[in-house]
Structures are given as C-alpha cells and as structure tokens.
Amino acid sequence: METTETPKQPNKLTWRDYVLIAVVVVVFLFVDNSHNDILNYPVYLNWGFFVTLIAAVIVWRFRKFEKKYMALQTTGDRLFYALICLAGVGAGAWVGANLLLTPFNYYNVYVARQSPMDSAICNIDSAVVGDRNTVNGIEPSTIYFHAYNKPAEVQTQDYSSALAYMHMLHSYSQYRIVLGVHKGLLDTWWLEKWSLRYNPPVSAHKSY
C-alpha cells in the first residue's frame, strides 16, 4: 500500500515570535529615545562599554571560534569566517553597550529635571528643511549647532517661514538657537525646550 507524503507547510510565525518581535521593537525605541535630548553626552561611556563587551565575548568564545576556524580548509574561508564573527561581535557589543547605558540616561534626565533651568544661546552651523514623505510622515527639519563645544542637533516638524528662509539663503549667522537646559550628571545638559531668534543680543545670555 503506497503512502503519499503530505507537502510540508511553510513555517509560520507563532505567537511567541510576535511577542519577541514586539519586545525587540519596544526595547529599541526605549534605548533610542533615552539620550536624544541630552547635550554634551559622554560618548566615552559608550566606547568603554563597547570595548569591554568585545573583550569579554572574545575571551568567552575564543576556544569555540578557534576550533571552527582551524577546521576550515582555505584561507579565504577562514578570512570570511573571521570577518563575519568580528562583525557579529561588534554589532552585538554596540547594542549591548547602549542597553547597559539606558538606565543611566533616564536617571540622568531625572536628576537634570530637579535642577533649575538655564538658558544658552548658540550659533547655528546649518539647517535642513525636510520636504520628503517618509514612512513616518513628512521628514522633520533638522538644525545643526554647537553647544558646550560639541556638535548637536534638534529636529522639528515646524516649517515656519523663518526656518525655510534661513535654510534657503544660508543666512545662519543672522539667527541663534536659544536653549532651555537643565544641568545633569557628568557635565551633561538636558534640553527641555528651544526656539529660534533673529540676531538676539548675545550679551544678555550665556553664549556657547
């Protein structure tokens, strides 16, 4: 008696897969938004965690890597395998470093909220007026400037004539961006609000 094999059904996502995807998206947004409004961010923390995690993974997985590496026959295969492993370790370490710093970022904002608000007037380096339709709607406009001797930027959905005029004529020297900031940890500043001013009197406020 002949038996007929039923064709295999393509793999479908289970509810566990959807939960995992949702968790990954939420964690990404949670991490990505944790330091958007922190000026003078201590990037050495990112690099410190990044290098430490890479070193830890290399020490932990080196024996397994060496075994698979030596089992490959050609130099090309070995080189490709080494590059893939390094890329994976680097990407994982960067994500891990940002995850580990997320609690610090939110606590830093909490500490900054307790301090009084200060104002700073900064020169504008350049600006880009968003006019493209993206998945999330119209592309936001971005203003680039220097605050506390480090490059910074703000994004806005404001398409005022002043912003468009400034961008069109590249007349950035005629405008200043006025920041409302709170002092945080490690010489950081949390940006609560900002506005554009046409050639304000710099002597009235701090200028950076």
Residue frames relative to the residue before (quaternion, step in Angstrom):
aa qw qx qy qz dx dy dz
M 1.0000 0.0000 0.0000 0.0000 0.00 0.00 0.00
E 0.3179 -0.7716 0.5246 0.1685 3.53 -0.66 1.11
T 0.2137 -0.7595 0.6024 0.1207 3.50 -1.06 0.80
T 0.2744 -0.7565 0.5743 0.1503 3.53 -0.94 0.86
E 0.3520 -0.7359 0.5427 0.1999 3.51 -0.88 0.99
T 0.3721 -0.7127 0.5502 0.2257 3.51 -0.91 0.93
P 0.5044 -0.6628 0.4485 0.3243 3.58 -0.85 0.88
K 0.5169 -0.6537 0.4635 0.3009 3.52 -1.07 0.81
Q 0.4040 -0.7041 0.5337 0.2372 3.50 -0.95 0.91
P 0.5182 -0.6314 0.4597 0.3484 3.56 -0.96 0.73
N 0.5738 -0.6018 0.4321 0.3492 3.52 -1.11 0.74
K 0.1414 -0.7839 0.6022 0.0542 3.52 -0.96 0.96
L 0.5505 -0.6084 0.4573 0.3430 3.51 -1.19 0.60
T 0.2913 -0.7424 0.5784 0.1717 3.53 -0.96 0.88
W 0.6875 -0.4637 0.3381 0.4450 3.55 -1.28 0.11
R 0.5951 0.5632 -0.3638 0.4431 3.58 1.14 -0.55
D 0.6306 0.5303 -0.3298 0.4608 3.58 1.08 -0.76
Y 0.6615 0.5027 -0.3073 0.4640 3.56 0.97 -0.87
V 0.6302 0.5218 -0.3319 0.4695 3.58 1.04 -0.76
L 0.6513 0.5164 -0.3136 0.4592 3.58 0.97 -0.88
I 0.6447 0.5149 -0.3173 0.4675 3.59 0.97 -0.87
A 0.6563 0.5129 -0.3086 0.4593 3.58 0.95 -0.91
V 0.6463 0.5179 -0.3179 0.4616 3.59 0.98 -0.85
V 0.6457 0.5222 -0.3191 0.4568 3.58 0.97 -0.87
V 0.6583 0.5078 -0.3075 0.4629 3.61 0.95 -0.90
V 0.6674 0.4996 -0.3054 0.4601 3.59 0.90 -0.93
V 0.6531 0.5072 -0.3139 0.4666 3.58 0.94 -0.88
F 0.6378 0.5293 -0.3314 0.4509 3.59 0.98 -0.84
L 0.6793 0.4747 -0.2937 0.4764 3.59 0.88 -0.93
F 0.6246 0.5496 -0.3255 0.4493 3.57 1.03 -0.81
V 0.6954 0.4541 -0.2614 0.4917 3.56 0.95 -0.92
D 0.6757 0.5293 -0.3017 0.4150 3.56 0.87 -1.00
N 0.7397 0.4128 -0.2311 0.4785 3.60 1.02 -0.75
S 0.5026 0.7118 -0.4023 0.2809 3.58 1.25 -0.17
H 0.8131 0.1929 -0.1163 0.5368 3.64 1.08 -0.46
N 0.2893 0.7928 -0.4991 0.1968 3.60 1.19 0.40
D 0.7825 0.3326 -0.1619 0.5009 3.60 0.96 -0.84
I 0.5165 0.6144 -0.4327 0.4104 3.60 1.20 0.44
L 0.2114 -0.7852 0.5743 0.0946 3.57 -0.62 1.16
N 0.8100 0.2013 -0.1975 0.5142 3.54 -1.22 0.66
Y 0.1364 0.8380 -0.5156 0.1158 3.55 1.06 0.83
P 0.4225 -0.7191 0.4887 0.2560 3.64 -0.86 0.91
V 0.1748 -0.8312 0.5206 0.0863 3.58 0.16 1.26
Y 0.5285 0.6258 -0.4244 0.3859 3.59 1.18 -0.32
L 0.5699 0.5700 -0.3904 0.4448 3.61 1.18 -0.40
N 0.6327 0.5269 -0.3273 0.4637 3.57 0.99 -0.85
W 0.7055 0.4648 -0.2709 0.4613 3.55 0.81 -1.03
G 0.6200 0.5495 -0.3448 0.4413 3.59 1.06 -0.68
F 0.6768 0.4597 -0.2814 0.5014 3.58 0.92 -0.94
F 0.6247 0.5613 -0.3338 0.4281 3.58 1.01 -0.84
V 0.6983 0.4551 -0.2738 0.4798 3.60 0.79 -1.01
T 0.6433 0.5313 -0.3248 0.4454 3.60 0.97 -0.82
L 0.6756 0.4876 -0.2976 0.4660 3.59 0.93 -0.87
I 0.6255 0.5258 -0.3431 0.4632 3.59 1.01 -0.76
A 0.6618 0.5031 -0.3060 0.4640 3.58 0.90 -0.91
A 0.6571 0.5160 -0.3125 0.4519 3.60 0.97 -0.84
V 0.6701 0.4900 -0.3036 0.4677 3.60 0.95 -0.87
I 0.6392 0.5263 -0.3343 0.4502 3.60 0.97 -0.81
V 0.6661 0.4903 -0.3064 0.4713 3.58 0.92 -0.88
W 0.6835 0.5112 -0.2813 0.4385 3.57 0.97 -0.91
R 0.8104 0.2988 -0.1204 0.4894 3.58 0.90 -0.96
F 0.3932 0.7618 -0.4669 0.2168 3.61 1.21 -0.02
R 0.6406 0.5395 -0.3411 0.4269 3.63 0.89 -0.84
K 0.6733 0.4864 -0.2908 0.4749 3.58 0.94 -0.90
F 0.6385 0.5213 -0.3214 0.4661 3.56 1.00 -0.83
E 0.6628 0.5187 -0.3072 0.4441 3.58 0.90 -0.94
K 0.6370 0.5390 -0.3248 0.4452 3.59 1.00 -0.83
K 0.6982 0.4472 -0.2717 0.4886 3.60 0.87 -0.93
Y 0.6242 0.5563 -0.3319 0.4368 3.56 1.04 -0.81
M 0.7053 0.4595 -0.2659 0.4698 3.60 0.88 -0.93
A 0.6151 0.5607 -0.3507 0.4292 3.59 1.18 -0.47
L 0.5879 0.5683 -0.3723 0.4391 3.60 1.20 -0.40
Q 0.4527 -0.7464 0.4370 0.2166 3.54 -0.99 0.91
T 0.7936 0.3061 -0.1493 0.5042 3.58 0.87 -0.91
T 0.6140 -0.5581 0.4191 0.3687 3.53 -1.26 0.50
G 0.6286 0.5497 -0.3319 0.4387 3.55 1.06 -0.77
D 0.6590 0.4979 -0.3100 0.4709 3.58 0.94 -0.86
R 0.6531 0.5163 -0.3156 0.4553 3.57 0.97 -0.83
L 0.6575 0.5072 -0.3072 0.4649 3.56 0.96 -0.88
F 0.6516 0.5110 -0.3138 0.4645 3.58 0.94 -0.89
Y 0.6602 0.5075 -0.3085 0.4597 3.60 0.92 -0.88
A 0.6491 0.5156 -0.3142 0.4626 3.59 0.99 -0.82
L 0.6621 0.5056 -0.3089 0.4589 3.60 0.96 -0.85
I 0.6406 0.5191 -0.3221 0.4652 3.58 1.00 -0.85
C 0.6634 0.5045 -0.3049 0.4609 3.58 0.93 -0.88
L 0.6605 0.5054 -0.3090 0.4614 3.59 0.93 -0.87
A 0.6443 0.5164 -0.3203 0.4644 3.57 1.00 -0.83
G 0.6662 0.5040 -0.3021 0.4592 3.58 0.95 -0.86
V 0.6530 0.5029 -0.3081 0.4750 3.57 0.98 -0.87
G 0.6603 0.5180 -0.3104 0.4465 3.58 0.94 -0.86
A 0.6719 0.4868 -0.2995 0.4711 3.58 0.90 -0.93
G 0.6719 0.4981 -0.3026 0.4570 3.57 0.92 -0.87
A 0.6528 0.5152 -0.3122 0.4594 3.56 1.03 -0.80
W 0.6475 0.5162 -0.3251 0.4567 3.60 1.01 -0.76
V 0.6446 0.4957 -0.3140 0.4900 3.59 1.01 -0.83
G 0.6648 0.5140 -0.3035 0.4492 3.57 0.93 -0.89
A 0.6344 0.5323 -0.3299 0.4532 3.58 1.00 -0.80
N 0.6725 0.4849 -0.2969 0.4738 3.58 0.96 -0.85
L 0.6217 0.5332 -0.3391 0.4629 3.58 1.06 -0.70
L 0.6768 0.4987 -0.2939 0.4548 3.58 0.91 -0.90
L 0.6977 0.4676 -0.2707 0.4703 3.60 1.11 -0.64
T 0.4725 0.7060 -0.4324 0.3022 3.60 1.21 -0.29
P 0.6600 0.4881 -0.3404 0.4586 3.67 0.81 -0.79
F 0.6265 0.5295 -0.3363 0.4627 3.59 1.03 -0.75
N 0.6461 0.5393 -0.3270 0.4297 3.58 0.92 -0.88
Y 0.7013 0.4524 -0.2763 0.4766 3.59 0.87 -0.93
Y 0.6355 0.5048 -0.3376 0.4769 3.58 1.04 -0.68
N 0.6084 0.5526 -0.3444 0.4537 3.59 1.06 -0.72
V 0.6519 0.4959 -0.3145 0.4798 3.59 0.95 -0.83
Y 0.6250 0.5384 -0.3352 0.4551 3.59 1.01 -0.81
V 0.6620 0.4957 -0.3022 0.4741 3.60 0.91 -0.90
A 0.6638 0.5157 -0.3116 0.4430 3.58 0.94 -0.90
R 0.6202 0.5579 -0.3491 0.4269 3.61 1.01 -0.71
Q 0.6484 0.5309 -0.3215 0.4409 3.59 1.14 -0.56
S 0.6554 0.5063 -0.3163 0.4627 3.60 1.19 -0.39
P 0.5871 -0.5877 0.4107 0.3759 3.62 -1.11 0.52
M 0.5083 -0.6528 0.4711 0.3058 3.55 -1.16 0.62
D 0.1559 -0.7590 0.6283 0.0703 3.52 -1.05 0.89
S 0.3101 -0.7401 0.5603 0.2054 3.58 -1.24 0.32
A 0.0405 -0.7807 0.6236 0.0052 3.54 -1.10 0.72
I 0.2229 -0.7608 0.5990 0.1122 3.55 -1.02 0.85
C 0.0596 -0.8280 0.5569 -0.0257 3.58 -0.62 1.12
N 0.4887 -0.6335 0.5154 0.3068 3.53 -1.18 0.61
I 0.3769 -0.7180 0.5441 0.2154 3.56 -1.10 0.73
D 0.3358 -0.7520 0.5365 0.1842 3.56 -0.84 0.99
S 0.7580 -0.2138 0.1789 0.5896 3.58 0.89 -0.94
A 0.1619 -0.7707 0.6075 0.1040 3.53 -1.33 0.13
V 0.1565 -0.7598 0.6255 0.0837 3.53 -1.20 0.64
V 0.2340 -0.7714 0.5788 0.1229 3.56 -0.70 1.10
G 0.3367 -0.7654 0.5170 0.1832 3.56 -0.57 1.16
D 0.0613 0.8079 -0.5828 0.0627 3.56 -0.85 0.95
R 0.5699 0.5872 -0.3912 0.4212 3.60 1.25 0.24
N 0.4117 -0.6730 0.5522 0.2693 3.54 -1.16 0.63
T 0.0744 -0.7966 0.5999 0.0063 3.56 -0.77 1.06
V 0.7275 -0.3998 0.3076 0.4651 3.57 -1.31 -0.05
N 0.7404 0.3991 -0.2125 0.4974 3.57 1.06 -0.78
G 0.7130 -0.3878 0.2543 0.5259 3.58 1.24 0.25
I 0.7631 -0.3148 0.2584 0.5018 3.54 -1.19 -0.54
E 0.5460 -0.6322 0.4475 0.3193 3.54 -0.99 0.90
P 0.4210 -0.7199 0.4821 0.2683 3.61 -0.77 0.93
S 0.4756 -0.6249 0.5296 0.3208 3.54 -1.26 0.43
T 0.1793 -0.7913 0.5805 0.0693 3.56 -1.08 0.77
I 0.1466 -0.7673 0.6210 0.0640 3.55 -0.98 0.94
Y 0.1749 -0.7923 0.5807 0.0666 3.57 -0.76 1.09
F 0.1152 0.7850 -0.5967 0.1202 3.55 -0.90 0.93
H 0.4101 -0.6618 0.5573 0.2885 3.55 -1.36 -0.03
A 0.0169 0.7826 -0.6211 0.0395 3.55 -0.89 1.00
Y 0.8372 0.0090 -0.0552 0.5441 3.54 -0.82 1.05
N 0.6754 -0.5519 0.2544 0.4178 3.52 1.02 1.07
K 0.6722 0.4256 -0.3193 0.5148 3.60 1.16 0.48
P 0.5370 -0.6242 0.4465 0.3503 3.61 -1.05 0.67
A 0.0105 0.7843 -0.6190 0.0404 3.54 -1.08 0.79
E 0.1172 -0.7880 0.6001 0.0717 3.54 -1.27 0.21
V 0.1264 -0.7463 0.6444 0.1087 3.54 -1.30 0.44
Q 0.2230 -0.7582 0.5987 0.1302 3.53 -1.17 0.65
T 0.0111 -0.8053 0.5910 -0.0454 3.52 -1.04 0.78
Q 0.3864 -0.6872 0.5617 0.2510 3.54 -1.26 0.47
D 0.4485 0.6868 -0.4493 0.3540 3.57 1.29 0.22
Y 0.0636 -0.8005 0.5959 0.0023 3.57 -0.67 1.12
S 0.1137 0.8329 -0.5296 0.1135 3.55 0.91 0.98
S 0.6337 -0.5458 0.3901 0.3851 3.53 -1.23 0.45
A 0.6057 0.5666 -0.3623 0.4252 3.60 1.08 -0.64
L 0.6676 0.4920 -0.2967 0.4735 3.57 0.94 -0.89
A 0.6708 0.4884 -0.2988 0.4714 3.59 0.91 -0.89
Y 0.6478 0.5161 -0.3181 0.4613 3.59 0.98 -0.82
M 0.6472 0.5219 -0.3129 0.4591 3.56 0.95 -0.89
H 0.6775 0.4829 -0.2889 0.4736 3.56 0.96 -0.87
M 0.6659 0.5286 -0.3080 0.4269 3.59 0.90 -0.90
L 0.7708 0.3426 -0.1767 0.5072 3.58 0.89 -0.91
H 0.3384 -0.7447 0.4977 0.2886 3.60 1.30 -0.15
S 0.3603 0.7448 -0.4795 0.2926 3.56 1.08 0.77
Y 0.0895 0.8502 -0.5138 0.0721 3.57 0.86 0.96
S 0.6151 0.5744 -0.3556 0.4065 3.60 1.07 -0.63
Q 0.6515 0.5220 -0.3176 0.4498 3.59 1.20 -0.38
Y 0.7250 0.3697 -0.2226 0.5368 3.57 1.29 -0.14
R 0.1565 -0.7389 0.6455 0.1134 3.50 -1.30 0.46
I 0.2936 -0.7010 0.6092 0.2265 3.53 -1.27 0.45
V 0.2114 -0.7907 0.5695 0.0763 3.55 -0.73 1.13
L 0.1735 -0.8191 0.5452 0.0418 3.55 -0.61 1.20
G 0.1887 -0.7208 0.6531 0.1356 3.52 -1.17 0.72
V 0.0616 0.8464 -0.5147 0.1220 3.58 -0.17 1.30
H 0.2389 -0.7323 0.6208 0.1461 3.53 -1.36 0.45
K 0.4884 -0.6778 0.4741 0.2779 3.56 -0.98 0.89
G 0.1246 -0.8011 0.5839 0.0419 3.57 -0.88 1.05
L 0.7320 -0.3892 0.3194 0.4590 3.54 -1.27 -0.50
L 0.8463 0.1883 -0.1304 0.4809 3.57 -1.28 0.45
D 0.6498 -0.5575 0.3028 0.4185 3.56 0.98 0.96
T 0.4359 0.6642 -0.4872 0.3626 3.59 1.03 0.77
W 0.2222 -0.7512 0.6080 0.1295 3.53 -1.32 0.35
W 0.2710 -0.7522 0.5795 0.1578 3.55 -0.94 0.94
L 0.3108 -0.7727 0.5331 0.1493 3.56 -0.71 1.14
E 0.1848 -0.8009 0.5639 0.0795 3.57 -0.54 1.20
K 0.7966 -0.0995 0.0985 0.5881 3.58 0.94 -0.85
W 0.0710 -0.7827 0.6162 0.0513 3.52 -1.29 0.30
S 0.0429 -0.7829 0.6200 0.0296 3.57 -1.28 0.36
L 0.4197 -0.6755 0.5433 0.2693 3.55 -1.31 0.33
R 0.0715 -0.7784 0.6228 0.0349 3.54 -1.09 0.78
Y 0.3950 -0.7001 0.5444 0.2397 3.51 -1.08 0.76
N 0.8346 -0.2392 0.1114 0.4835 3.57 -0.51 1.29
P 0.0836 0.8289 -0.5487 0.0697 3.63 0.62 1.09
P 0.5784 -0.5678 0.4344 0.3929 3.60 -1.19 0.32
V 0.3468 -0.7805 0.4854 0.1868 3.56 -0.31 1.28
S 0.6161 0.5896 -0.3472 0.3901 3.59 1.03 -0.69
A 0.6176 0.5766 -0.3484 0.4058 3.59 1.17 -0.47
H 0.7839 0.1969 -0.0995 0.5804 3.60 1.18 -0.45
K 0.6310 -0.4875 0.4215 0.4318 3.50 -1.32 0.02
S 0.1459 -0.7802 0.6033 0.0784 3.58 -1.06 0.70
Y 0.0965 -0.8062 0.5836 0.0147 3.54 -0.90 0.98
